[in-house]
Amino acid sequence: MTPFQKLLNFNPTVKLLWRNISVELEKDNYLSAQLKEEVRKTLAQVNGCLYCKAKGTPNPQLYDEKTAVCTGYAEAFLQSKGQTSPSVTNVLDKYLTKEEKDELLTFICFITASQYLGALHQLQPTIIK
C-alpha cells in the first residue's frame, strides 16, 4: 500500500474506488499512459504535494506535438486555477479528438484532486534506504 493509499484508510470503499479510477485513467486509452504521466508531472510541480512532485519532473525533450499541447494546457489550467477561458480550451479541439479531450480534462481534474489531497495531508516523499 502506498503512502497515498494510506490516506484513504478511513473508508475501504473510497480507497478501492479511488484506486480503481486511478488505474483506469492512468493506462493507455484515447491518450497514452506516457502522455498522461507527463501531464501528471506537470501538475505536480504546482499542486503542492511533495510526494507527487518527488516522482519526477516533466521531460519536454521527449514531447511530441500532442504531448506538448496537453502539458501546455495543464500549465494554463494551473495558472488560471482551473478557470481557463473557452479560447484556451478550444485550442485542444485543433489537436485532440472529443474523446481525447474528455479524457485529458477528466485526468487533469482527478490528478489535481489527488495531489491536493496529498498536499492537504502534507504527504512527504518516501526515502528508500
N, CA, C and O atoms as a GROMACS GRO file, in nm:
protein
  516
    1MET      N    1   0.084  -0.117   0.000
    1MET     CA    2   0.000   0.000   0.000
    1MET      C    3   0.089   0.124   0.000
    1MET      O    4   0.181   0.135   0.081
    2THR      N    5   0.061   0.216  -0.090
    2THR     CA    6   0.141   0.338  -0.099
    2THR      C    7   0.104   0.435   0.013
    2THR      O    8  -0.004   0.423   0.072
    3PRO      N    9   0.192   0.529   0.042
    3PRO     CA   10   0.157   0.632   0.141
    3PRO      C   11   0.029   0.706   0.104
    3PRO      O   12  -0.050   0.742   0.192
    4PHE      N   13   0.007   0.730  -0.026
    4PHE     CA   14  -0.116   0.798  -0.066
    4PHE      C   15  -0.237   0.712  -0.035
    4PHE      O   16  -0.336   0.763   0.017
    5GLN      N   17  -0.232   0.583  -0.066
    5GLN     CA   18  -0.346   0.494  -0.039
    5GLN      C   19  -0.378   0.490   0.110
    5GLN      O   20  -0.494   0.476   0.148
    6LYS      N   21  -0.276   0.502   0.194
    6LYS     CA   22  -0.299   0.502   0.338
    6LYS      C   23  -0.383   0.622   0.382
    6LYS      O   24  -0.451   0.616   0.484
    7LEU      N   25  -0.378   0.730   0.306
    7LEU     CA   26  -0.460   0.846   0.339
    7LEU      C   27  -0.609   0.814   0.332
    7LEU      O   28  -0.691   0.880   0.396
    8LEU      N   29  -0.643   0.715   0.254
    8LEU     CA   30  -0.783   0.679   0.232
    8LEU      C   31  -0.829   0.563   0.319
    8LEU      O   32  -0.937   0.508   0.296
    9ASN      N   33  -0.750   0.524   0.417
    9ASN     CA   34  -0.784   0.412   0.504
    9ASN      C   35  -0.911   0.435   0.586
    9ASN      O   36  -0.968   0.340   0.639
   10PHE      N   37  -0.955   0.556   0.597
   10PHE     CA   38  -1.075   0.585   0.675
   10PHE      C   39  -1.198   0.516   0.618
   10PHE      O   40  -1.297   0.496   0.689
   11ASN      N   41  -1.192   0.479   0.486
   11ASN     CA   42  -1.307   0.415   0.423
   11ASN      C   43  -1.258   0.320   0.314
   11ASN      O   44  -1.213   0.365   0.208
   12PRO      N   45  -1.266   0.190   0.338
   12PRO     CA   46  -1.216   0.093   0.240
   12PRO      C   47  -1.283   0.105   0.103
   12PRO      O   48  -1.218   0.080   0.001
   13THR      N   49  -1.409   0.140   0.099
   13THR     CA   50  -1.478   0.154  -0.030
   13THR      C   51  -1.422   0.272  -0.108
   13THR      O   52  -1.397   0.261  -0.228
   14VAL      N   53  -1.404   0.384  -0.042
   14VAL     CA   54  -1.347   0.502  -0.108
   14VAL      C   55  -1.206   0.470  -0.157
   14VAL      O   56  -1.170   0.506  -0.270
   15LYS      N   57  -1.127   0.404  -0.074
   15LYS     CA   58  -0.990   0.369  -0.113
   15LYS      C   59  -0.991   0.281  -0.238
   15LYS      O   60  -0.912   0.304  -0.330
   16LEU      N   61  -1.078   0.181  -0.241
   16LEU     CA   62  -1.085   0.092  -0.356
   16LEU      C   63  -1.132   0.164  -0.481
   16LEU      O   64  -1.074   0.147  -0.588
   17LEU      N   65  -1.236   0.246  -0.469
   17LEU     CA   66  -1.288   0.318  -0.585
   17LEU      C   67  -1.186   0.420  -0.637
   17LEU      O   68  -1.168   0.433  -0.758
   18TRP      N   69  -1.120   0.491  -0.546
   18TRP     CA   70  -1.019   0.589  -0.587
   18TRP      C   71  -0.907   0.520  -0.662
   18TRP      O   72  -0.862   0.567  -0.766
   19ARG      N   73  -0.862   0.406  -0.609
   19ARG     CA   74  -0.756   0.329  -0.675
   19ARG      C   75  -0.801   0.281  -0.812
   19ARG      O   76  -0.725   0.290  -0.909
   20ASN      N   77  -0.923   0.231  -0.822
   20ASN     CA   78  -0.974   0.182  -0.950
   20ASN      C   79  -0.983   0.293  -1.053
   20ASN      O   80  -0.949   0.272  -1.170
   21ILE      N   81  -1.027   0.411  -1.012
   21ILE     CA   82  -1.033   0.525  -1.104
   21ILE      C   83  -0.891   0.562  -1.148
   21ILE      O   84  -0.867   0.588  -1.266
   22SER      N   85  -0.799   0.564  -1.053
   22SER     CA   86  -0.661   0.598  -1.084
   22SER      C   87  -0.602   0.501  -1.186
   22SER      O   88  -0.543   0.543  -1.285
   23VAL      N   89  -0.619   0.372  -1.162
   23VAL     CA   90  -0.566   0.270  -1.254
   23VAL      C   91  -0.628   0.287  -1.392
   23VAL      O   92  -0.557   0.279  -1.493
   24GLU      N   93  -0.757   0.309  -1.398
   24GLU     CA   94  -0.826   0.322  -1.526
   24GLU      C   95  -0.779   0.446  -1.602
   24GLU      O   96  -0.755   0.439  -1.723
   25LEU      N   97  -0.766   0.559  -1.535
   25LEU     CA   98  -0.726   0.683  -1.602
   25LEU      C   99  -0.579   0.684  -1.642
   25LEU      O  100  -0.543   0.750  -1.739
   26GLU      N  101  -0.495   0.613  -1.570
   26GLU     CA  102  -0.351   0.618  -1.598
   26GLU      C  103  -0.308   0.527  -1.712
   26GLU      O  104  -0.199   0.544  -1.765
   27LYS      N  105  -0.390   0.432  -1.750
   27LYS     CA  106  -0.348   0.337  -1.855
   27LYS      C  107  -0.370   0.397  -1.994
   27LYS      O  108  -0.438   0.498  -2.010
   28ASP      N  109  -0.312   0.330  -2.094
   28ASP     CA  110  -0.335   0.370  -2.233
   28ASP      C  111  -0.485   0.361  -2.264
   28ASP      O  112  -0.550   0.262  -2.234
   29ASN      N  113  -0.536   0.464  -2.322
   29ASN     CA  114  -0.674   0.466  -2.367
   29ASN      C  115  -0.676   0.554  -2.491
   29ASN      O  116  -0.604   0.524  -2.587
   30TYR      N  117  -0.755   0.660  -2.494
   30TYR     CA  118  -0.751   0.752  -2.607
   30TYR      C  119  -0.618   0.825  -2.609
   30TYR      O  120  -0.564   0.856  -2.716
   31LEU      N  121  -0.565   0.854  -2.491
   31LEU     CA  122  -0.433   0.914  -2.476
   31LEU      C  123  -0.340   0.810  -2.416
   31LEU      O  124  -0.383   0.723  -2.341
   32SER      N  125  -0.212   0.819  -2.450
   32SER     CA  126  -0.117   0.720  -2.399
   32SER      C  127  -0.087   0.743  -2.251
   32SER      O  128  -0.098   0.855  -2.200
   33ALA      N  129  -0.050   0.637  -2.184
   33ALA     CA  130  -0.010   0.646  -2.044
   33ALA      C  131   0.112   0.737  -2.029
   33ALA      O  132   0.123   0.810  -1.931
   34GLN      N  133   0.202   0.733  -2.127
   34GLN     CA  134   0.322   0.817  -2.122
   34GLN      C  135   0.285   0.965  -2.130
   34GLN      O  136   0.340   1.046  -2.055
   35LEU      N  137   0.194   1.002  -2.218
   35LEU     CA  138   0.149   1.141  -2.228
   35LEU      C  139   0.086   1.184  -2.096
   35LEU      O  140   0.116   1.292  -2.045
   36LYS      N  141   0.000   1.100  -2.041
   36LYS     CA  142  -0.068   1.137  -1.916
   36LYS      C  143   0.031   1.147  -1.800
   36LYS      O  144   0.011   1.228  -1.710
   37GLU      N  145   0.136   1.066  -1.801
   37GLU     CA  146   0.237   1.078  -1.696
   37GLU      C  147   0.308   1.214  -1.706
   37GLU      O  148   0.341   1.273  -1.603
   38GLU      N  149   0.332   1.262  -1.826
   38GLU     CA  150   0.392   1.396  -1.840
   38GLU      C  151   0.297   1.504  -1.790
   38GLU      O  152   0.341   1.602  -1.729
   39VAL      N  153   0.169   1.487  -1.814
   39VAL     CA  154   0.069   1.581  -1.761
   39VAL      C  155   0.068   1.574  -1.609
   39VAL      O  156   0.064   1.678  -1.543
   40ARG      N  157   0.072   1.453  -1.553
   40ARG     CA  158   0.074   1.438  -1.407
   40ARG      C  159   0.195   1.508  -1.346
   40ARG      O  160   0.183   1.578  -1.246
   41LYS      N  161   0.312   1.488  -1.408
   41LYS     CA  162   0.433   1.552  -1.357
   41LYS      C  163   0.424   1.705  -1.369
   41LYS      O  164   0.472   1.777  -1.282
   42THR      N  165   0.363   1.753  -1.476
   42THR     CA  166   0.344   1.897  -1.493
   42THR      C  167   0.257   1.952  -1.380
   42THR      O  168   0.292   2.054  -1.320
   43LEU      N  169   0.147   1.887  -1.353
   43LEU     CA  170   0.056   1.931  -1.246
   43LEU      C  171   0.125   1.925  -1.110
   43LEU      O  172   0.105   2.013  -1.026
   44ALA      N  173   0.205   1.823  -1.088
   44ALA     CA  174   0.269   1.803  -0.957
   44ALA      C  175   0.365   1.916  -0.921
   44ALA      O  176   0.389   1.940  -0.803
   45GLN      N  177   0.419   1.983  -1.019
   45GLN     CA  178   0.515   2.089  -0.990
   45GLN      C  179   0.451   2.208  -0.919
   45GLN      O  180   0.520   2.287  -0.855
   46VAL      N  181   0.318   2.220  -0.929
   46VAL     CA  182   0.249   2.336  -0.872
   46VAL      C  183   0.145   2.298  -0.767
   46VAL      O  184   0.115   2.379  -0.679
   47ASN      N  185   0.090   2.180  -0.773
   47ASN     CA  186  -0.024   2.145  -0.688
   47ASN      C  187   0.007   2.122  -0.541
   47ASN      O  188  -0.084   2.098  -0.463
   48GLY      N  189   0.132   2.127  -0.501
   48GLY     CA  190   0.167   2.130  -0.360
   48GLY      C  191   0.191   1.999  -0.290
   48GLY      O  192   0.221   1.999  -0.171
   49CYS      N  193   0.178   1.886  -0.358
   49CYS     CA  194   0.203   1.757  -0.294
   49CYS      C  195   0.349   1.719  -0.316
   49CYS      O  196   0.389   1.686  -0.428
   50LEU      N  197   0.428   1.724  -0.210
   50LEU     CA  198   0.571   1.691  -0.221
   50LEU      C  199   0.592   1.545  -0.262
   50LEU      O  200   0.686   1.514  -0.334
   51TYR      N  201   0.505   1.457  -0.216
   51TYR     CA  202   0.512   1.315  -0.253
   51TYR      C  203   0.494   1.299  -0.403
   51TYR      O  204   0.568   1.224  -0.467
   52CYS      N  205   0.396   1.369  -0.460
   52CYS     CA  206   0.370   1.362  -0.604
   52CYS      C  207   0.483   1.427  -0.684
   52CYS      O  208   0.524   1.376  -0.788
   53LYS      N  209   0.530   1.538  -0.635
   53LYS     CA  210   0.638   1.611  -0.704
   53LYS      C  211   0.766   1.529  -0.708
   53LYS      O  212   0.842   1.538  -0.805
   54ALA      N  213   0.792   1.451  -0.604
   54ALA     CA  214   0.915   1.372  -0.596
   54ALA      C  215   0.919   1.259  -0.699
   54ALA      O  216   1.024   1.198  -0.719
   55LYS      N  217   0.807   1.230  -0.762
   55LYS     CA  218   0.803   1.121  -0.861
   55LYS      C  219   0.863   1.162  -0.995
   55LYS      O  220   0.866   1.082  -1.088
   56GLY      N  221   0.909   1.285  -1.006
   56GLY     CA  222   0.979   1.326  -1.128
   56GLY      C  223   0.927   1.456  -1.186
   56GLY      O  224   0.816   1.500  -1.158
   57THR      N  225   1.012   1.515  -1.268
   57THR     CA  226   0.976   1.640  -1.336
   57THR      C  227   0.944   1.612  -1.482
   57THR      O  228   0.988   1.511  -1.537
   58PRO      N  229   0.869   1.700  -1.545
   58PRO     CA  230   0.839   1.682  -1.687
   58PRO      C  231   0.966   1.675  -1.770
   58PRO      O  232   1.070   1.731  -1.733
   59ASN      N  233   0.958   1.606  -1.883
   59ASN     CA  234   1.073   1.588  -1.971
   59ASN      C  235   1.037   1.636  -2.112
   59ASN      O  236   1.015   1.555  -2.202
   60PRO      N  237   1.030   1.769  -2.132
   60PRO     CA  238   0.985   1.824  -2.261
   60PRO      C  239   1.068   1.782  -2.382
   60PRO      O  240   1.018   1.786  -2.495
   61GLN      N  241   1.192   1.740  -2.361
   61GLN     CA  242   1.274   1.697  -2.474
   61GLN      C  243   1.214   1.576  -2.545
   61GLN      O  244   1.244   1.552  -2.662
   62LEU      N  245   1.130   1.501  -2.476
   62LEU     CA  246   1.071   1.380  -2.534
   62LEU      C  247   0.929   1.403  -2.589
   62LEU      O  248   0.866   1.309  -2.636
   63TYR      N  249   0.880   1.526  -2.582
   63TYR     CA  250   0.742   1.553  -2.621
   63TYR      C  251   0.723   1.549  -2.772
   63TYR      O  252   0.805   1.599  -2.848
   64ASP      N  253   0.612   1.489  -2.813
   64ASP     CA  254   0.564   1.509  -2.948
   64ASP      C  255   0.464   1.625  -2.942
   64ASP      O  256   0.440   1.681  -2.836
   65GLU      N  257   0.406   1.659  -3.055
   65GLU     CA  258   0.316   1.776  -3.059
   65GLU      C  259   0.197   1.761  -2.965
   65GLU      O  260   0.160   1.856  -2.896
   66LYS      N  261   0.136   1.643  -2.962
   66LYS     CA  262   0.017   1.621  -2.879
   66LYS      C  263   0.053   1.633  -2.731
   66LYS      O  264  -0.023   1.691  -2.653
   67THR      N  265   0.168   1.578  -2.690
   67THR     CA  266   0.210   1.587  -2.551
   67THR      C  267   0.238   1.733  -2.514
   67THR      O  268   0.203   1.776  -2.404
   68ALA      N  269   0.299   1.808  -2.604
   68ALA     CA  270   0.326   1.950  -2.578
   68ALA      C  271   0.196   2.027  -2.561
   68ALA      O  272   0.187   2.113  -2.473
   69VAL      N  273   0.097   1.998  -2.642
   69VAL     CA  274  -0.033   2.066  -2.630
   69VAL      C  275  -0.099   2.031  -2.497
   69VAL      O  276  -0.151   2.119  -2.429
   70CYS      N  277  -0.096   1.904  -2.461
   70CYS     CA  278  -0.163   1.860  -2.338
   70CYS      C  279  -0.093   1.913  -2.213
   70CYS      O  280  -0.160   1.955  -2.118
   71THR      N  281   0.039   1.911  -2.210
   71THR     CA  282   0.110   1.965  -2.095
   71THR      C  283   0.097   2.117  -2.092
   71THR      O  284   0.090   2.177  -1.984
   72GLY      N  285   0.094   2.180  -2.207
   72GLY     CA  286   0.072   2.324  -2.213
   72GLY      C  287  -0.066   2.360  -2.158
   72GLY      O  288  -0.080   2.460  -2.087
   73TYR      N  289  -0.165   2.280  -2.190
   73TYR     CA  290  -0.299   2.304  -2.136
   73TYR      C  291  -0.296   2.286  -1.984
   73TYR      O  292  -0.357   2.365  -1.912
   74ALA      N  293  -0.226   2.184  -1.935
   74ALA     CA  294  -0.216   2.162  -1.791
   74ALA      C  295  -0.152   2.283  -1.723
   74ALA      O  296  -0.194   2.323  -1.614
   75GLU      N  297  -0.051   2.342  -1.786
   75GLU     CA  298   0.012   2.462  -1.730
   75GLU      C  299  -0.085   2.579  -1.727
   75GLU      O  300  -0.089   2.654  -1.630
   76ALA      N  301  -0.164   2.595  -1.834
   76ALA     CA  302  -0.265   2.702  -1.837
   76ALA      C  303  -0.370   2.678  -1.729
   76ALA      O  304  -0.414   2.773  -1.663
   77PHE      N  305  -0.411   2.553  -1.710
   77PHE     CA  306  -0.506   2.517  -1.605
   77PHE      C  307  -0.452   2.557  -1.468
   77PHE      O  308  -0.524   2.614  -1.386
   78LEU      N  309  -0.325   2.528  -1.443
   78LEU     CA  310  -0.263   2.562  -1.316
   78LEU      C  311  -0.257   2.713  -1.294
   78LEU      O  312  -0.288   2.762  -1.186
   79GLN      N  313  -0.217   2.785  -1.398
   79GLN     CA  314  -0.204   2.931  -1.386
   79GLN      C  315  -0.338   2.999  -1.364
   79GLN      O  316  -0.347   3.100  -1.294
   80SER      N  317  -0.442   2.943  -1.423
   80SER     CA  318  -0.575   3.005  -1.413
   80SER      C  319  -0.657   2.949  -1.298
   80SER      O  320  -0.774   2.986  -1.281
   81LYS      N  321  -0.598   2.859  -1.220
   81LYS     CA  322  -0.668   2.793  -1.109
   81LYS      C  323  -0.795   2.724  -1.159
   81LYS      O  324  -0.898   2.724  -1.091
   82GLY      N  325  -0.787   2.665  -1.276
   82GLY     CA  326  -0.899   2.591  -1.332
   82GLY      C  327  -1.000   2.674  -1.406
   82GLY      O  328  -1.099   2.620  -1.456
   83GLN      N  329  -0.978   2.803  -1.415
   83GLN     CA  330  -1.073   2.892  -1.481
   83GLN      C  331  -1.024   2.931  -1.620
   83GLN      O  332  -1.026   3.048  -1.657
   84THR      N  333  -0.980   2.831  -1.697
   84THR     CA  334  -0.928   2.861  -1.830
   84THR      C  335  -1.039   2.916  -1.918
   84THR      O  336  -1.156   2.878  -1.905
   85SER      N  337  -1.002   3.005  -2.005
   85SER     CA  338  -1.101   3.066  -2.095
   85SER      C  339  -1.140   2.966  -2.203
   85SER      O  340  -1.064   2.874  -2.234
   86PRO      N  341  -1.259   2.983  -2.260
   86PRO     CA  342  -1.301   2.894  -2.369
   86PRO      C  343  -1.201   2.892  -2.484
   86PRO      O  344  -1.184   2.788  -2.548
   87SER      N  345  -1.136   3.004  -2.511
   87SER     CA  346  -1.041   3.007  -2.622
   87SER      C  347  -0.921   2.916  -2.595
   87SER      O  348  -0.868   2.855  -2.687
   88VAL      N  349  -0.879   2.906  -2.468
   88VAL     CA  350  -0.768   2.818  -2.433
   88VAL      C  351  -0.813   2.673  -2.446
   88VAL      O  352  -0.742   2.590  -2.503
   89THR      N  353  -0.931   2.642  -2.395
   89THR     CA  354  -0.983   2.505  -2.404
   89THR      C  355  -1.010   2.468  -2.550
   89THR      O  356  -0.990   2.353  -2.589
   90ASN      N  357  -1.054   2.563  -2.629
   90ASN     CA  358  -1.082   2.534  -2.770
   90ASN      C  359  -0.957   2.499  -2.850
   90ASN      O  360  -0.967   2.435  -2.955
   91VAL      N  361  -0.841   2.540  -2.803
   91VAL     CA  362  -0.716   2.502  -2.870
   91VAL      C  363  -0.705   2.350  -2.874
   91VAL      O  364  -0.653   2.294  -2.971
   92LEU      N  365  -0.754   2.284  -2.770
   92LEU     CA  366  -0.748   2.138  -2.767
   92LEU      C  367  -0.822   2.076  -2.884
   92LEU      O  368  -0.784   1.969  -2.933
   93ASP      N  369  -0.929   2.143  -2.930
   93ASP     CA  370  -1.009   2.089  -3.041
   93ASP      C  371  -0.928   2.078  -3.170
   93ASP      O  372  -0.961   1.997  -3.256
   94LYS      N  373  -0.824   2.157  -3.182
   94LYS     CA  374  -0.741   2.152  -3.303
   94LYS      C  375  -0.646   2.032  -3.304
   94LYS      O  376  -0.599   1.990  -3.410
   95TYR      N  377  -0.618   1.977  -3.186
   95TYR     CA  378  -0.518   1.872  -3.174
   95TYR      C  379  -0.572   1.739  -3.122
   95TYR      O  380  -0.508   1.635  -3.141
   96LEU      N  381  -0.688   1.741  -3.057
   96LEU     CA  382  -0.741   1.622  -2.994
   96LEU      C  383  -0.880   1.588  -3.046
   96LEU      O  384  -0.956   1.677  -3.084
   97THR      N  385  -0.911   1.460  -3.046
   97THR     CA  386  -1.049   1.420  -3.073
   97THR      C  387  -1.134   1.454  -2.951
   97THR      O  388  -1.079   1.488  -2.846
   98LYS      N  389  -1.263   1.446  -2.963
   98LYS     CA  390  -1.352   1.472  -2.849
   98LYS      C  391  -1.319   1.376  -2.735
   98LYS      O  392  -1.314   1.418  -2.619
   99GLU      N  393  -1.296   1.249  -2.766
   99GLU     CA  394  -1.266   1.151  -2.663
   99GLU      C  395  -1.132   1.180  -2.595
   99GLU      O  396  -1.120   1.164  -2.473
  100GLU      N  397  -1.034   1.220  -2.671
  100GLU     CA  398  -0.904   1.256  -2.612
  100GLU      C  399  -0.918   1.377  -2.521
  100GLU      O  400  -0.862   1.380  -2.412
  101LYS      N  401  -0.992   1.477  -2.567
  101LYS     CA  402  -1.014   1.598  -2.487
  101LYS      C  403  -1.086   1.563  -2.357
  101LYS      O  404  -1.047   1.609  -2.249
  102ASP      N  405  -1.192   1.483  -2.367
  102ASP     CA  406  -1.267   1.443  -2.247
  102ASP      C  407  -1.177   1.367  -2.150
  102ASP      O  408  -1.182   1.389  -2.029
  103GLU      N  409  -1.095   1.278  -2.204
  103GLU     CA  410  -1.005   1.201  -2.118
  103GLU      C  411  -0.903   1.293  -2.051
  103GLU      O  412  -0.875   1.279  -1.932
  104LEU      N  413  -0.846   1.386  -2.127
  104LEU     CA  414  -0.747   1.479  -2.070
  104LEU      C  415  -0.807   1.562  -1.958
  104LEU      O  416  -0.747   1.573  -1.851
  105LEU      N  417  -0.922   1.620  -1.981
  105LEU     CA  418  -0.984   1.706  -1.879
  105LEU      C  419  -1.021   1.626  -1.755
  105LEU      O  420  -1.005   1.674  -1.642
  106THR      N  421  -1.071   1.505  -1.774
  106THR     CA  422  -1.104   1.418  -1.660
  106THR      C  423  -0.977   1.383  -1.583
  106THR      O  424  -0.974   1.387  -1.460
  107PHE      N  425  -0.871   1.349  -1.657
  107PHE     CA  426  -0.744   1.314  -1.595
  107PHE      C  427  -0.688   1.431  -1.514
  107PHE      O  428  -0.644   1.414  -1.400
  108ILE      N  429  -0.690   1.549  -1.573
  108ILE     CA  430  -0.639   1.669  -1.503
  108ILE      C  431  -0.716   1.692  -1.374
  108ILE      O  432  -0.656   1.720  -1.270
  109CYS      N  433  -0.847   1.681  -1.378
  109CYS     CA  434  -0.927   1.704  -1.257
  109CYS      C  435  -0.902   1.598  -1.151
  109CYS      O  436  -0.888   1.631  -1.033
  110PHE      N  437  -0.895   1.472  -1.190
  110PHE     CA  438  -0.872   1.365  -1.094
  110PHE      C  439  -0.733   1.376  -1.031
  110PHE      O  440  -0.719   1.364  -0.910
  111ILE      N  441  -0.633   1.398  -1.113
  111ILE     CA  442  -0.496   1.408  -1.062
  111ILE      C  443  -0.481   1.530  -0.972
  111ILE      O  444  -0.413   1.525  -0.870
  112THR      N  445  -0.544   1.641  -1.011
  112THR     CA  446  -0.538   1.761  -0.926
  112THR      C  447  -0.602   1.732  -0.790
  112THR      O  448  -0.547   1.772  -0.687
  113ALA      N  449  -0.715   1.664  -0.788
  113ALA     CA  450  -0.779   1.629  -0.661
  113ALA      C  451  -0.686   1.540  -0.578
  113ALA      O  452  -0.673   1.560  -0.457
  114SER      N  453  -0.624   1.443  -0.641
  114SER     CA  454  -0.531   1.354  -0.571
  114SER      C  455  -0.413   1.432  -0.514
  114SER      O  456  -0.374   1.412  -0.399
  115GLN      N  457  -0.357   1.521  -0.595
  115GLN     CA  458  -0.242   1.599  -0.550
  115GLN      C  459  -0.281   1.698  -0.441
  115GLN      O  460  -0.202   1.722  -0.349
  116TYR      N  461  -0.398   1.755  -0.449
  116TYR     CA  462  -0.445   1.843  -0.341
  116TYR      C  463  -0.462   1.765  -0.212
  116TYR      O  464  -0.427   1.814  -0.104
  117LEU      N  465  -0.515   1.643  -0.221
  117LEU     CA  466  -0.532   1.561  -0.102
  117LEU      C  467  -0.397   1.532  -0.038
  117LEU      O  468  -0.382   1.542   0.084
  118GLY      N  469  -0.298   1.498  -0.119
  118GLY     CA  470  -0.164   1.476  -0.067
  118GLY      C  471  -0.107   1.602  -0.003
  118GLY      O  472  -0.042   1.596   0.101
  119ALA      N  473  -0.131   1.716  -0.067
  119ALA     CA  474  -0.081   1.843  -0.012
  119ALA      C  475  -0.150   1.878   0.119
  119ALA      O  476  -0.084   1.921   0.214
  120LEU      N  477  -0.280   1.859   0.126
  120LEU     CA  478  -0.354   1.889   0.250
  120LEU      C  479  -0.305   1.804   0.367
  120LEU      O  480  -0.302   1.850   0.481
  121HIS      N  481  -0.267   1.680   0.337
  121HIS     CA  482  -0.214   1.591   0.440
  121HIS      C  483  -0.064   1.608   0.461
  121HIS      O  484  -0.004   1.541   0.546
  122GLN      N  485  -0.005   1.698   0.385
  122GLN     CA  486   0.140   1.721   0.390
  122GLN      C  487   0.218   1.590   0.371
  122GLN      O  488   0.314   1.561   0.443
  123LEU      N  489   0.173   1.512   0.273
  123LEU     CA  490   0.235   1.384   0.242
  123LEU      C  491   0.377   1.408   0.192
  123LEU      O  492   0.399   1.487   0.100
  124GLN      N  493   0.471   1.340   0.254
  124GLN     CA  494   0.613   1.359   0.223
  124GLN      C  495   0.663   1.248   0.132
  124GLN      O  496   0.609   1.137   0.133
  125PRO      N  497   0.766   1.277   0.052
  125PRO     CA  498   0.827   1.172  -0.029
  125PRO      C  499   0.882   1.062   0.060
  125PRO      O  500   0.932   1.088   0.170
  126THR      N  501   0.874   0.940   0.011
  126THR     CA  502   0.931   0.829   0.086
  126THR      C  503   1.078   0.815   0.050
  126THR      O  504   1.116   0.834  -0.065
  127ILE      N  505   1.158   0.784   0.148
  127ILE     CA  506   1.302   0.768   0.128
  127ILE      C  507   1.331   0.618   0.136
  127ILE      O  508   1.304   0.554   0.238
  128ILE      N  509   1.386   0.565   0.029
  128ILE     CA  510   1.420   0.423   0.025
  128ILE      C  511   1.567   0.408   0.061
  128ILE      O  512   1.654   0.468  -0.003
  129LYS      N  513   1.594   0.329   0.163
  129LYS     CA  514   1.732   0.309   0.208
  129LYS      C  515   1.778   0.171   0.171
  129LYS      O  516   1.892   0.134   0.199
   0.00000   0.00000   0.00000
